[in-house]
């Protein structure tokens, strides 16, 4: 049984780890994992890139013919090295589970930019045992997510040119990362109206309003000697820093979100983003929707409603009045 548990909750285990759990119990092992410092990808990525370049040159090849920044191959090596060798096995396993919920992919325009993907994945590692609200806030400003869901350089509405904000992130942030498509009970079962029908959590008008929130975000810096600017492309962008707000490209005015919630006029763009993300985070669906997926990826594919309710209840309140505490959720 112990080996089955370790196969689900870690990427590797040894006799010492098994003996430790036998002697102290699962709860003590979890507590010991909580205090191990995080092992991040980004530093290791550049080390592997440098080693690979050195091997390339040593084999008689020109450095001019080598990728000028880390790509998907370097990311693969880095991820496996950290996942298998790191001491913070539980954190790494939870981060990997989160990566299947809060999704980006190297199978995209990010294929040659794994520095951005490593920075994104390090956000998951950082908050895997932190708070889900902090994870959502940091993910939203991640350049990799901005590229993947196409809201980097997303401008405000232009009624003359008849252009409107990109809706990708607005939709996916609700559908995949927070509340899902249907209203849920705490145990993850669908909430039904008086006719026995499922109740949608949002509609197209809601997507359009949320899309206004995620305007004005772009890269904070470049990796060459030139200054950043609105509209710059990914080629020279520094993908290892959170995106910043270019206020003149952010949609002004109030934004009308779910259940009558209004993001007021006159805030900065970043204040709008933080306000909207916190609004979604506090939606009652988030606990059962996210926790059901975490159970599926960490424990079993078909959790009972009672199991989902127990974990969602820990998400809603860790026992000290804190919502979104991932340690409480995992434990």
PEFENJO-V700174 format. One record per residue. N is the residue number from 1. RES is the residue in one letter. SS is DSSP state (H for helix, E for strand, - for the rest). PHI is phi in degrees with one decimal (NA if undefined). Layout:
n=N res=RES ss=SS phi=PHI
n=N res=RES ss=SS phi=PHI
This chain:
n=1 res=X ss=- phi=NA
n=2 res=X ss=H phi=-59.8
n=3 res=X ss=H phi=-64.3
n=4 res=X ss=H phi=-63.0
n=5 res=X ss=H phi=-64.9
n=6 res=X ss=H phi=-63.4
n=7 res=X ss=H phi=-63.9
n=8 res=X ss=H phi=-86.5
n=9 res=X ss=H phi=-101.7
n=10 res=X ss=- phi=-141.8
n=11 res=X ss=- phi=-97.8
n=12 res=X ss=- phi=-158.2
n=13 res=X ss=- phi=-149.6
n=14 res=X ss=- phi=-141.0
n=15 res=X ss=H phi=-60.4
n=16 res=X ss=H phi=-62.7
n=17 res=X ss=H phi=-65.2
n=18 res=X ss=H phi=-63.2
n=19 res=X ss=H phi=-61.1
n=20 res=X ss=H phi=-62.2
n=21 res=X ss=H phi=-70.1
n=22 res=X ss=H phi=-60.0
n=23 res=X ss=H phi=-79.3
n=24 res=X ss=H phi=-106.9
n=25 res=X ss=- phi=96.3
n=26 res=X ss=H phi=-62.2
n=27 res=X ss=H phi=-61.6
n=28 res=X ss=H phi=-65.8
n=29 res=X ss=H phi=-64.0
n=30 res=X ss=H phi=-60.8
n=31 res=X ss=H phi=-60.0
n=32 res=X ss=H phi=-67.3
n=33 res=X ss=H phi=-69.5
n=34 res=X ss=H phi=-61.7
n=35 res=X ss=- phi=-96.7
n=36 res=X ss=- phi=-74.8
n=37 res=X ss=- phi=-59.3
n=38 res=X ss=- phi=-64.7
n=39 res=X ss=- phi=-106.9
n=40 res=X ss=- phi=-98.0
n=41 res=X ss=- phi=-87.8
n=42 res=X ss=H phi=-60.2
n=43 res=X ss=H phi=-62.8
n=44 res=X ss=H phi=-66.4
n=45 res=X ss=H phi=-58.1
n=46 res=X ss=H phi=-71.4
n=47 res=X ss=H phi=-63.6
n=48 res=X ss=H phi=-67.0
n=49 res=X ss=H phi=-59.7
n=50 res=X ss=H phi=-63.6
n=51 res=X ss=H phi=-63.9
n=52 res=X ss=H phi=-65.7
n=53 res=X ss=H phi=-63.2
n=54 res=X ss=H phi=-61.5
n=55 res=X ss=H phi=-65.8
n=56 res=X ss=H phi=-57.2
n=57 res=X ss=H phi=-69.9
n=58 res=X ss=H phi=-62.3
n=59 res=X ss=- phi=-88.0
n=60 res=X ss=- phi=91.4
n=61 res=X ss=- phi=-95.0
n=62 res=X ss=- phi=-86.7
n=63 res=X ss=H phi=-64.0
n=64 res=X ss=H phi=-65.9
n=65 res=X ss=H phi=-98.3
n=66 res=X ss=- phi=-104.9
n=67 res=X ss=- phi=-51.6
n=68 res=X ss=- phi=-82.4
n=69 res=X ss=- phi=-148.7
n=70 res=X ss=- phi=-56.9
n=71 res=X ss=- phi=-120.7
n=72 res=X ss=H phi=-63.5
n=73 res=X ss=H phi=-66.6
n=74 res=X ss=H phi=-63.2
n=75 res=X ss=H phi=-64.9
n=76 res=X ss=H phi=-60.3
n=77 res=X ss=H phi=-60.9
n=78 res=X ss=H phi=-65.4
n=79 res=X ss=H phi=-59.5
n=80 res=X ss=H phi=-65.6
n=81 res=X ss=H phi=-60.9
n=82 res=X ss=H phi=-69.5
n=83 res=X ss=H phi=-59.9
n=84 res=X ss=H phi=-87.0
n=85 res=X ss=H phi=-100.1
n=86 res=X ss=- phi=-66.7
n=87 res=X ss=- phi=-79.7
n=88 res=X ss=- phi=-82.9
n=89 res=X ss=H phi=-63.9
n=90 res=X ss=H phi=-66.3
n=91 res=X ss=H phi=-60.3
n=92 res=X ss=H phi=-63.5
n=93 res=X ss=H phi=-69.0
n=94 res=X ss=H phi=-68.3
n=95 res=X ss=H phi=-60.5
n=96 res=X ss=H phi=-65.1
n=97 res=X ss=H phi=-64.3
n=98 res=X ss=H phi=-62.9
n=99 res=X ss=H phi=-66.6
n=100 res=X ss=- phi=-90.2
n=101 res=X ss=- phi=-106.4
n=102 res=X ss=- phi=-97.2
n=103 res=X ss=- phi=-99.2
n=104 res=X ss=- phi=-128.6
n=105 res=X ss=- phi=-154.7
n=106 res=X ss=- phi=-74.4
n=107 res=X ss=- phi=-82.5
n=108 res=X ss=- phi=-166.1
n=109 res=X ss=- phi=-63.8
n=110 res=X ss=- phi=-86.8
n=111 res=X ss=- phi=-53.1
n=112 res=X ss=- phi=-95.7
n=113 res=X ss=- phi=-133.5
n=114 res=X ss=H phi=-74.8
n=115 res=X ss=H phi=-62.3
n=116 res=X ss=H phi=-68.5
n=117 res=X ss=H phi=-68.9
n=118 res=X ss=H phi=-65.3
n=119 res=X ss=H phi=-60.7
n=120 res=X ss=H phi=-61.8
n=121 res=X ss=H phi=-64.8
n=122 res=X ss=H phi=-64.4
n=123 res=X ss=H phi=-63.0
n=124 res=X ss=H phi=-64.3
n=125 res=X ss=H phi=-63.5
n=126 res=X ss=H phi=-57.5
n=127 res=X ss=H phi=-103.7
n=128 res=X ss=- phi=-57.5
n=129 res=X ss=- phi=-119.3
n=130 res=X ss=- phi=-111.3
n=131 res=X ss=E phi=-125.6
n=132 res=X ss=H phi=-66.0
n=133 res=X ss=H phi=-64.1
n=134 res=X ss=H phi=-61.7
n=135 res=X ss=H phi=-61.1
n=136 res=X ss=H phi=-62.4
n=137 res=X ss=H phi=-63.2
n=138 res=X ss=H phi=-71.5
n=139 res=X ss=H phi=-61.0
n=140 res=X ss=H phi=-62.4
n=141 res=X ss=- phi=-97.7
n=142 res=X ss=- phi=-73.2
n=143 res=X ss=H phi=-57.7
n=144 res=X ss=H phi=-62.6
n=145 res=X ss=H phi=-67.3
n=146 res=X ss=H phi=-59.5
n=147 res=X ss=H phi=-73.4
n=148 res=X ss=H phi=-63.4
n=149 res=X ss=- phi=-105.7
n=150 res=X ss=- phi=61.5
n=151 res=X ss=- phi=-109.3
n=152 res=X ss=- phi=-68.9
n=153 res=X ss=- phi=60.4
n=154 res=X ss=- phi=-89.8
n=155 res=X ss=- phi=-86.8
n=156 res=X ss=- phi=-67.6
n=157 res=X ss=- phi=-60.8
n=158 res=X ss=E phi=-128.0
n=159 res=X ss=- phi=-71.4
n=160 res=X ss=- phi=-77.1
n=161 res=X ss=- phi=-79.6
n=162 res=X ss=- phi=58.5
n=163 res=X ss=E phi=-116.0
n=164 res=X ss=- phi=-137.5
n=165 res=X ss=- phi=-57.8
n=166 res=X ss=- phi=-61.0
n=167 res=X ss=- phi=-104.6
n=168 res=X ss=H phi=-57.5
n=169 res=X ss=H phi=-67.8
n=170 res=X ss=H phi=-55.5
n=171 res=X ss=H phi=-72.3
n=172 res=X ss=H phi=-70.5
n=173 res=X ss=H phi=-60.9
n=174 res=X ss=H phi=-79.0
n=175 res=X ss=H phi=-67.5
n=176 res=X ss=H phi=-108.2
n=177 res=X ss=H phi=-98.4
n=178 res=X ss=H phi=-135.5
n=179 res=X ss=- phi=-114.5
n=180 res=X ss=- phi=72.9
n=181 res=X ss=- phi=-85.6
n=182 res=X ss=E phi=-121.9
n=183 res=X ss=- phi=-63.4
n=184 res=X ss=E phi=-122.0
n=185 res=X ss=- phi=-78.5
n=186 res=X ss=- phi=-60.1
n=187 res=X ss=- phi=-86.6
n=188 res=X ss=- phi=88.6
n=189 res=X ss=- phi=-77.8
n=190 res=X ss=E phi=-65.2
n=191 res=X ss=- phi=-80.0
n=192 res=X ss=E phi=-117.8
n=193 res=X ss=- phi=-83.0
n=194 res=X ss=- phi=-64.2
n=195 res=X ss=- phi=-97.0
n=196 res=X ss=- phi=82.5
n=197 res=X ss=- phi=-98.0
n=198 res=X ss=E phi=-66.9
n=199 res=X ss=- phi=-110.3
n=200 res=X ss=E phi=-62.0
n=201 res=X ss=- phi=-83.5
n=202 res=X ss=- phi=-157.8
n=203 res=X ss=- phi=-133.3
n=204 res=X ss=H phi=-63.2
n=205 res=X ss=H phi=-63.0
n=206 res=X ss=H phi=-64.7
n=207 res=X ss=H phi=-59.6
n=208 res=X ss=H phi=-62.7
n=209 res=X ss=H phi=-70.0
n=210 res=X ss=H phi=-65.2
n=211 res=X ss=H phi=-60.3
n=212 res=X ss=H phi=-62.3
n=213 res=X ss=H phi=-61.5
n=214 res=X ss=- phi=-93.5
n=215 res=X ss=- phi=-107.9
n=216 res=X ss=- phi=89.7
n=217 res=X ss=E phi=-89.6
n=218 res=X ss=E phi=-154.6
n=219 res=X ss=- phi=-64.6
n=220 res=X ss=- phi=-84.3
n=221 res=X ss=- phi=-159.1
n=222 res=X ss=E phi=-120.3
n=223 res=X ss=- phi=-95.3
n=224 res=X ss=- phi=-105.4
n=225 res=X ss=- phi=-86.4
n=226 res=X ss=- phi=-93.7
n=227 res=X ss=- phi=-80.5
n=228 res=X ss=- phi=-72.4
n=229 res=X ss=- phi=-155.3
n=230 res=X ss=- phi=-62.2
n=231 res=X ss=- phi=90.9
n=232 res=X ss=- phi=-62.7
n=233 res=X ss=- phi=-89.3
n=234 res=X ss=- phi=-72.6
n=235 res=X ss=- phi=-52.1
n=236 res=X ss=- phi=-110.3
n=237 res=X ss=E phi=-72.0
n=238 res=X ss=- phi=-83.4
n=239 res=X ss=- phi=-92.4
n=240 res=X ss=- phi=-104.8
n=241 res=X ss=- phi=-128.8
n=242 res=X ss=- phi=-63.6
n=243 res=X ss=- phi=-62.9
n=244 res=X ss=E phi=-115.4
n=245 res=X ss=E phi=-96.0
n=246 res=X ss=- phi=-98.5
n=247 res=X ss=H phi=-57.1
n=248 res=X ss=H phi=-68.4
n=249 res=X ss=H phi=-106.0
n=250 res=X ss=- phi=-89.8
n=251 res=X ss=- phi=-64.5
n=252 res=X ss=- phi=-87.6
n=253 res=X ss=- phi=92.4
n=254 res=X ss=- phi=-69.9
n=255 res=X ss=E phi=-123.9
n=256 res=X ss=E phi=-102.4
n=257 res=X ss=- phi=-100.4
n=258 res=X ss=H phi=-75.8
n=259 res=X ss=H phi=55.1
n=260 res=X ss=H phi=79.4
n=261 res=X ss=- phi=-75.6
n=262 res=X ss=E phi=-119.9
n=263 res=X ss=E phi=-82.2
n=264 res=X ss=- phi=-73.1
n=265 res=X ss=- phi=-68.1
n=266 res=X ss=- phi=93.9
n=267 res=X ss=- phi=-82.2
n=268 res=X ss=- phi=-71.8
n=269 res=X ss=H phi=-60.8
n=270 res=X ss=H phi=-65.7
n=271 res=X ss=H phi=-62.3
n=272 res=X ss=H phi=-59.8
n=273 res=X ss=H phi=-61.5
n=274 res=X ss=H phi=-62.6
n=275 res=X ss=H phi=-61.9
n=276 res=X ss=H phi=-66.7
n=277 res=X ss=H phi=-65.1
n=278 res=X ss=H phi=-65.2
n=279 res=X ss=H phi=-58.5
n=280 res=X ss=H phi=-65.3
n=281 res=X ss=H phi=-57.3
n=282 res=X ss=- phi=-86.8
n=283 res=X ss=- phi=-65.8
n=284 res=X ss=- phi=-62.9
n=285 res=X ss=H phi=-71.4
n=286 res=X ss=H phi=-61.0
n=287 res=X ss=H phi=-55.9
n=288 res=X ss=H phi=-65.3
n=289 res=X ss=H phi=-68.4
n=290 res=X ss=H phi=-73.1
n=291 res=X ss=H phi=-68.1
n=292 res=X ss=H phi=-58.8
n=293 res=X ss=H phi=-69.8
n=294 res=X ss=H phi=-64.4
n=295 res=X ss=H phi=-59.1
n=296 res=X ss=H phi=-60.4
n=297 res=X ss=H phi=-90.3
n=298 res=X ss=H phi=-110.6
n=299 res=X ss=- phi=-131.2
n=300 res=X ss=- phi=-153.1
n=301 res=X ss=- phi=-81.3
n=302 res=X ss=- phi=-129.3
n=303 res=X ss=- phi=-65.7
n=304 res=X ss=- phi=-72.6
n=305 res=X ss=H phi=-55.7
n=306 res=X ss=H phi=-64.5
n=307 res=X ss=H phi=-65.4
n=308 res=X ss=H phi=-60.3
n=309 res=X ss=H phi=-62.2
n=310 res=X ss=H phi=-63.1
n=311 res=X ss=H phi=-73.1
n=312 res=X ss=H phi=-63.7
n=313 res=X ss=H phi=-64.8
n=314 res=X ss=H phi=-67.1
n=315 res=X ss=H phi=-62.7
n=316 res=X ss=H phi=-67.6
n=317 res=X ss=- phi=-158.3
n=318 res=X ss=- phi=-79.4
n=319 res=X ss=- phi=102.0
n=320 res=X ss=- phi=-122.7
n=321 res=X ss=- phi=83.1
n=322 res=X ss=- phi=-99.7
n=323 res=X ss=- phi=-94.9
n=324 res=X ss=- phi=82.2
n=325 res=X ss=E phi=-72.8
n=326 res=X ss=H phi=-70.1
n=327 res=X ss=H phi=-62.6
n=328 res=X ss=H phi=-64.6
n=329 res=X ss=H phi=-62.7
n=330 res=X ss=H phi=-65.2
n=331 res=X ss=- phi=-68.9
